[in-house]
Amino acid sequence: MNDAKSPFTELADKIVVTLDCETVALPAGRKSLKSIRSYLESAALANQRILGEFLVDGCAVDLSLPLAGVAFRRVDAATVSLNELPLVLLTTAGRQAHRARAAVEAALTLVLINNAATARELWWHLASQLTEPVLTLSLMPEDLCQLRCGTTFHQLRRWQLEQISAIVRRVDETCDLQDNIRLSDALENLVLPWLDRLAEHIQIWQAATQAGTRLALDQASV
C-alpha cells in the first residue's frame, strides 16, 4: 500500500500491471497494492480462476501475508484454475509452517535473554501461528484427502488441532514455572518436532497432488 507521502505517489499513473502476461488497465483510484490485488482477484474469479502468483517489481509476494506499504512501479500476477486450488493451499500451508518454525527457532534464544514475563509474551505470539497452516489445510477438498491420504481433512484437522492444544497446554504449564531454560527446551522438544512433522506431511500431500494433477492432464490429452 502506498503511503500518502510516498515518493511514488506522483508517478502513480505510470504503474504497470499485468495479469497472465496481459497488460491490465486499472480503474481510476486503484493506486495501492491492496486495491490492485483486489481488482486482479476479482478479474480472476470472473474467469473461474484465482491468483496463484503476485510479483511486485519482480519480487514474489506471499499472498497469505498482508501487503507491505512500499513504493512500487510494476505488478505482475498469474492465475491458476480452480482445479489447481489444492496445490495453492498446500503451498500456502507449507510457507506458514516454515514461517512458524523460523519464529520458534529464533525464540529459542530470545526467551533465554529476556525475563519470564517477556518470554511468556513471546510464546503466546508463537502459539497463535501454530494454527495457521492447519486452518489453511482445512480448506482442502475432502474427497482429495480421502483419495491421497486414506482419511478426510476433517479428521486430520481434528487430530492436528488436538495435538496443538496438548502442546500449548504443556508449554503454558512450563511458562508458569518461570524458568526460561525449561521454556526454551519445551519449544525445542515439543513445538519444533510437531512443525517438522507437519511440514513433512504437507510435502507428501503436495507431491501426491502434483502427481495426480499430471496424471489427469496426461489422460485428458489422450
C-alpha positions as CSV (number, residue, x, y, z in Angstrom):
1,M,0.0,0.0,0.0
2,N,1.3,3.4,-0.9
3,D,1.6,6.0,1.9
4,A,0.1,9.4,1.1
5,K,3.6,10.8,1.2
6,S,5.2,8.0,-0.8
7,P,7.8,9.3,-3.3
8,F,6.0,7.3,-6.0
9,T,2.6,8.9,-5.5
10,E,3.3,11.5,-8.2
11,L,4.1,8.6,-10.6
12,A,1.0,6.5,-9.8
13,D,-0.4,6.8,-13.3
14,K,2.7,5.0,-14.6
15,I,2.2,1.8,-12.6
16,V,2.4,-1.2,-14.9
17,V,0.1,-4.1,-14.1
18,T,-0.2,-7.4,-15.9
19,L,-2.4,-10.5,-15.4
20,D,-1.3,-13.7,-17.1
21,C,1.1,-11.6,-19.2
22,E,-1.6,-9.3,-20.4
23,T,-1.5,-5.6,-19.5
24,V,-4.3,-4.5,-17.3
25,A,-6.0,-1.1,-17.5
26,L,-6.8,-0.2,-13.9
27,P,-9.9,1.8,-12.9
28,A,-9.4,5.2,-11.5
29,G,-8.2,5.3,-7.9
30,R,-6.6,1.9,-7.9
31,K,-3.1,3.0,-6.8
32,S,-2.3,0.9,-3.8
33,L,-1.1,-2.7,-3.7
34,K,-4.2,-3.7,-1.8
35,S,-6.6,-2.1,-4.3
36,I,-4.7,-3.6,-7.2
37,R,-4.6,-7.0,-5.7
38,S,-8.4,-6.8,-5.0
39,Y,-9.1,-5.8,-8.6
40,L,-6.9,-8.6,-10.0
41,E,-8.5,-11.2,-7.7
42,S,-12.0,-10.1,-8.9
43,A,-10.9,-10.3,-12.5
44,A,-9.5,-13.8,-11.9
45,L,-12.7,-15.0,-10.1
46,A,-14.8,-13.8,-13.0
47,N,-13.0,-16.3,-15.2
48,Q,-13.2,-19.1,-12.6
49,R,-9.6,-18.7,-11.6
50,I,-7.6,-17.5,-8.6
51,L,-4.4,-15.6,-8.1
52,G,-1.5,-18.0,-7.8
53,E,1.4,-15.6,-8.2
54,F,1.8,-11.9,-7.3
55,L,5.1,-10.1,-8.1
56,V,5.9,-6.5,-7.1
57,D,8.8,-5.0,-9.0
58,G,9.9,-8.6,-9.9
59,C,9.8,-9.9,-6.3
60,A,7.3,-12.6,-5.4
61,V,4.9,-11.7,-2.6
62,D,3.4,-14.3,-0.2
63,L,-0.3,-13.9,-0.7
64,S,-1.0,-15.3,2.7
65,L,0.6,-12.2,4.3
66,P,-0.6,-8.6,4.4
67,L,0.9,-6.4,1.7
68,A,3.6,-4.1,2.8
69,G,3.3,-0.3,2.4
70,V,6.1,0.2,-0.1
71,A,6.5,2.3,-3.2
72,F,6.3,0.2,-6.4
73,R,6.4,0.6,-10.2
74,R,5.1,-2.8,-11.5
75,V,2.8,-5.6,-10.5
76,D,2.7,-8.9,-12.4
77,A,0.2,-11.5,-11.4
78,A,-0.6,-15.0,-12.7
79,T,-3.7,-17.1,-12.1
80,V,-4.4,-20.8,-11.7
81,S,-7.6,-22.7,-12.4
82,L,-9.8,-23.8,-9.5
83,N,-8.7,-27.4,-10.2
84,E,-5.2,-26.3,-9.0
85,L,-6.5,-24.7,-5.8
86,P,-5.4,-27.7,-3.7
87,L,-1.8,-27.1,-4.8
88,V,-2.1,-23.4,-3.9
89,L,-3.4,-24.3,-0.5
90,L,-0.7,-26.8,0.2
91,T,2.0,-24.3,-0.9
92,T,0.5,-21.6,1.4
93,A,0.3,-24.1,4.3
94,G,3.9,-25.1,3.7
95,R,5.0,-21.4,3.8
96,Q,3.0,-20.8,7.0
97,A,4.6,-23.9,8.7
98,H,8.1,-22.7,7.5
99,R,7.5,-19.2,9.0
100,A,6.3,-20.7,12.3
101,R,9.3,-22.9,12.5
102,A,11.7,-20.0,11.8
103,A,9.9,-17.9,14.5
104,V,10.2,-20.8,17.0
105,E,13.9,-21.2,16.2
106,A,14.5,-17.5,16.8
107,A,12.6,-17.7,20.1
108,L,14.8,-20.5,21.5
109,T,17.5,-17.8,22.2
110,L,15.1,-14.9,22.8
111,V,13.4,-16.5,25.7
112,L,16.8,-17.1,27.4
113,I,17.9,-13.4,27.2
114,N,14.6,-11.9,28.4
115,N,12.7,-12.0,31.7
116,A,10.0,-14.5,32.4
117,A,7.1,-12.1,31.5
118,T,8.6,-11.2,28.1
119,A,9.3,-14.9,27.4
120,R,5.7,-15.7,28.1
121,E,4.6,-13.0,25.7
122,L,6.9,-14.4,23.0
123,W,5.4,-17.8,23.5
124,W,1.8,-16.5,23.2
125,H,2.7,-14.8,19.9
126,L,4.2,-18.1,18.6
127,A,1.2,-20.1,19.7
128,S,-1.1,-18.1,17.5
129,Q,1.0,-19.0,14.5
130,L,0.8,-22.8,15.0
131,T,-2.9,-23.0,13.9
132,E,-2.4,-21.0,10.6
133,P,-1.2,-23.9,8.4
134,V,-3.8,-26.3,9.9
135,L,-6.6,-23.8,9.2
136,T,-5.3,-23.4,5.6
137,L,-5.3,-27.2,5.2
138,S,-8.9,-27.3,6.4
139,L,-9.9,-25.7,3.1
140,M,-8.7,-28.7,1.1
141,P,-11.3,-30.7,-0.7
142,E,-12.4,-33.7,1.4
143,D,-12.5,-36.1,-1.5
144,L,-9.0,-35.3,-2.5
145,C,-7.7,-36.0,1.0
146,Q,-9.6,-39.3,1.2
147,L,-8.1,-40.3,-2.1
148,R,-4.5,-39.3,-1.3
149,C,-4.3,-39.9,2.4
150,G,-6.9,-42.5,3.2
151,T,-8.8,-40.2,5.6
152,T,-10.6,-36.9,5.4
153,F,-9.1,-33.5,6.1
154,H,-11.8,-33.0,8.7
155,Q,-10.3,-35.9,10.6
156,L,-6.7,-34.8,10.0
157,R,-7.6,-31.3,11.1
158,R,-9.2,-32.7,14.3
159,W,-6.0,-34.7,15.1
160,Q,-3.8,-31.7,14.4
161,L,-5.8,-29.3,16.5
162,E,-5.8,-31.8,19.3
163,Q,-2.1,-32.0,19.1
164,I,-1.7,-28.3,19.1
165,S,-4.0,-28.0,22.1
166,A,-1.9,-30.5,24.0
167,I,1.4,-28.8,23.1
168,V,0.1,-25.3,24.0
169,R,-1.1,-26.6,27.4
170,R,2.2,-28.2,28.2
171,V,4.2,-25.1,27.2
172,D,1.8,-22.9,29.1
173,E,2.5,-25.1,32.2
174,T,6.2,-24.6,31.6
175,C,5.7,-20.8,31.4
176,D,4.1,-21.0,34.9
177,L,7.3,-22.3,36.3
178,Q,9.0,-19.0,35.2
179,D,12.1,-21.0,34.2
180,N,13.2,-19.7,30.8
181,I,15.7,-22.5,30.2
182,R,12.9,-25.1,30.5
183,L,10.7,-22.9,28.3
184,S,13.4,-22.9,25.6
185,D,13.7,-26.7,26.0
186,A,9.9,-27.1,25.6
187,L,9.9,-25.1,22.4
188,E,12.8,-27.2,21.0
189,N,11.5,-30.6,22.1
190,L,7.7,-30.1,21.7
191,V,6.9,-27.4,19.2
192,L,9.7,-27.8,16.6
193,P,9.2,-31.6,16.1
194,W,5.5,-31.1,15.6
195,L,6.1,-28.4,13.0
196,D,8.7,-30.7,11.3
197,R,6.2,-33.5,11.1
198,L,3.5,-31.1,9.7
199,A,5.9,-29.8,7.1
200,E,6.8,-33.4,6.1
201,H,3.1,-34.3,5.7
202,I,2.5,-31.2,3.6
203,Q,5.3,-32.1,1.3
204,I,4.0,-35.6,0.9
205,W,0.4,-34.4,0.1
206,Q,1.9,-31.8,-2.3
207,A,3.8,-34.5,-4.2
208,A,0.8,-36.8,-4.3
209,T,-1.4,-33.9,-5.5
210,Q,1.1,-32.9,-8.2
211,A,1.3,-36.5,-9.4
212,G,-2.5,-36.7,-9.5
213,T,-2.7,-33.4,-11.5
214,R,-0.1,-34.6,-14.0
215,L,-2.0,-37.9,-14.4
216,A,-5.2,-36.1,-15.0
217,L,-3.6,-33.9,-17.6
218,D,-2.0,-36.9,-19.3
219,Q,-5.3,-38.6,-19.5
220,A,-7.1,-35.6,-20.8
221,S,-4.5,-35.2,-23.6
222,V,-5.1,-38.8,-24.8
